[in-house]
Amino acid sequence: MTDTPDTPDTTGMTGTTDSPARRCSHVLLRVHDLRRAVADFRTAGFEVAYATAPEHKALHAHVWFSSGPVIELLATPPGARWMRLPVDLRFGRGAGERMVRWARQDEGFCDLALLVEDARLEGLARQVPCGRVVRWTRKRPDGAETRFAFSYPRSGRLPFLVTPYDPPQHPAAVHHPNGATALTEVVLGVRPADLPAVRRLAGDAPGLRLEEAPVTAVRAVHLAGLTAPPDPALLHGAVLLPADTAPVPPTTHGKGSSTS
């Protein structure tokens, strides 16, 4: 694992939706054993690429599409469930609670990253209370470096913010044997008390459906090109549905535009 922080910038709800358009960047899937999860997703018909080298130390792997949002398989470091204070000190208040939640939860979706342009990141991170804006460098398996920035809201269930990878990482061509061609929709359950902050963070992000739920969390992902859902036994808790599958249950927050 060769993710390293650059020099971090320090930062600090409004309920309107007049913020700049954003997009879903990636859906995080918590897995206990990354190597096994990668093997299972490949068996389910997905191309999967480790995010860092060497593979046996990697904590992240990606299911890429030629454009748009991706799925990130995520394992947590040993002892992460006890790292709340150190993570808060490194990344800002709220980051530790998020890391501990990832580490302690069962396998399945654990978070949603929203893509925001670098020039807007700090301003948005002040509109919804967030920790630091962290500049990060990741060394890829081919030895090249990828740079990006992120900021975690202090409320540990809200989606977090991330800038585009520099340089861009989407492969020119991706062929998933199961036919998947794109991640078309993320279904995000939202606790009513979290709705104003989620609206502020997400703006009118295309392909994001908000549904009222007791806990704010990703509920399902829709994929274009699938003729049938992959074998759930291979998905480590992920709910991956063909793009034409209706959300279940269809209890949706009333809000206009693409997230209604």
HUJO-V607191 format. One record per backbone hydrogen bond with DSSP energy under -0.5 kcal/mol. NH is the residue of the N-H (numbers start at 1). CO is the residue of the C=O. Records with the same first field share a line. If there is no record, write none. Layout:
NH->CO  CO
//
This chain:
4->137
6->135
9->133
14->127
22->202
23->115
24->206
25->113
26->113
27->70
28->111
29->72
30->28  108
31->74
37->33
38->34
39->35
40->36
41->37
42->38
43->39
44->40
45->42
46->41
49->62
51->60
52->60
53->139
57->54
58->54  55
61->73
62->49
63->71
64->62
70->25
71->63
72->27
73->61  71
74->29
75->59
80->77
82->79
83->80
87->83
88->84
89->85
90->86
91->87
92->88
95->92
98->94
99->95
100->96
101->97
102->98
103->99
104->100
105->101
108->30
110->28
111->28
113->26
114->160
115->23
116->162
120->117
121->117  118
122->118
124->120
125->121
126->122  123
127->123  124
128->124
130->125
131->152
132->91
133->9
134->132  150
136->134  148
137->4
138->146
139->2
140->138  144
143->140
146->138
147->166
148->136
150->134
151->161
154->129
155->129
156->154
158->155
160->112
161->151
162->114
163->149
166->147
176->174  180
177->175
178->45
179->176
181->224
182->224
184->182  222
185->222
186->207
187->220
188->186  209
189->187  217
190->211
194->191
195->191  192
198->194
199->195
200->196
201->197
202->198
203->199
205->202
206->22
208->205
209->186  207
210->208  259
211->188
212->251
213->190
217->189  215
219->187
220->187
221->239
222->185
223->241
224->182
226->223
227->178
234->231
235->232
237->232
238->235
240->238
241->221  239
243->223
245->242
252->250
253->210
255->253
259->256
260->257
//
